[in-house]
Amino acid sequence: MRLDNKLKIAAFDTAMKSLLKNKNKYPDRTARNILESGAAVFHRNMNDDEKKNAFLHIKEKLPERDEDILAFIRDLFGSN
């Protein structure tokens, strides 16, 4: 993996950790922000059905540990 990709993923993980602080208080907003951020950073174009499914999967994962959520998000956007 190239250095710029490693730096992008590290910055993305840091941003996601700050978003995850409000996961219990605002789960819908948190899931939506994660989805929008991931799609923008990793240049992933999604149709409406993909967005809906990804949103539901992210929201479903929110009660888990932050590390597990980050791994799921990286897998979702193909950054590993």
HELIX and SHEET records of a PDB file:
HELIX    1   1 LEU A    3  LEU A   19  1                                  17    
HELIX    2   2 LEU A   20  ASN A   22  5                                   3    
HELIX    3   3 PRO A   27  VAL A   41  1                                  15    
HELIX    4   4 ASP A   48  LYS A   61  1                                  14    
HELIX    5   5 ASP A   66  LEU A   76  1                                  11    
END                                                                             
